[in-house]
């Protein structure tokens, strides 16, 4: 037979575990929301940078092609090694 103190300790421990579980769940939810927001911001930045790059390519197509050829040449040299 369990004593009153043992029962109280079990109830108290269960409440503490439930409280910790609830707090962890809330923290995980908040972290998920922050991660989702950060991903959205990163997506917006990526789109704006892509639009900016596309604009530069349209404004200076020959220079852009020359840069692409140069970068390709350097990467080909590095790949051979």
C-alpha positions in Angstrom: 0.0 0.0 0.0 1.3 3.4 -0.9 1.4 6.3 1.6 -0.1 9.7 1.0 3.3 11.2 0.5 4.2 8.7 -2.2 0.9 9.4 -4.0 1.5 13.1 -3.8 5.1 12.7 -5.1 3.7 10.6 -8.1 1.1 13.2 -8.9 3.6 16.0 -8.5 6.1 14.3 -10.8 3.4 13.6 -13.4 2.4 17.3 -13.3 6.0 18.4 -13.7 6.5 16.0 -16.6 3.3 17.3 -18.2 4.4 20.9 -17.6 7.8 20.3 -19.2 6.1 18.5 -22.1 3.7 21.4 -22.6 6.5 24.0 -22.4 8.6 21.9 -24.9 5.7 21.7 -27.2 5.2 25.5 -27.1 8.9 26.1 -27.7 8.9 23.7 -30.6 5.9 25.5 -32.1 7.5 28.9 -31.7 10.7 27.6 -33.2 8.8 26.2 -36.2 7.0 29.6 -36.7 10.4 31.4 -36.6 11.9 28.9 -39.0 9.0 29.3 -41.4 9.3 33.1 -41.3 13.0 33.0 -41.9 12.5 30.6 -44.8 10.0 33.0 -46.3 12.4 35.9 -45.9 15.2 33.9 -47.5 12.9 33.1 -50.4 12.0 36.7 -50.9 15.7 37.7 -50.9 16.5 35.0 -53.4 13.8 36.1 -55.8 14.9 39.7 -55.6 18.5 38.8 -56.2 17.5 36.6 -59.2 15.4 39.5 -60.6 18.3 41.8 -60.1 20.7 39.4 -61.9 18.3 38.9 -64.8 18.1 42.7 -65.2 21.8 43.0 -65.3 22.0 40.2 -67.9 19.4 42.0 -70.1 21.3 45.3 -69.8 24.7 43.9 -70.6 24.3 40.7 -72.5 27.8 40.6 -74.0 29.5 41.3 -70.7 27.4 38.6 -69.0 28.2 36.1 -71.7 31.9 36.9 -71.3 31.8 36.4 -67.6 29.9 33.1 -68.0 32.6 31.9 -70.4 35.4 32.9 -68.1 33.8 31.3 -65.1 33.2 28.1 -67.1 36.8 28.1 -68.3 38.1 28.4 -64.7 35.8 25.7 -63.4 36.9 23.4 -66.3 40.6 24.0 -65.3 39.8 23.2 -61.7 37.9 20.1 -62.6 40.8 18.7 -64.5 43.1 18.7 -61.5 
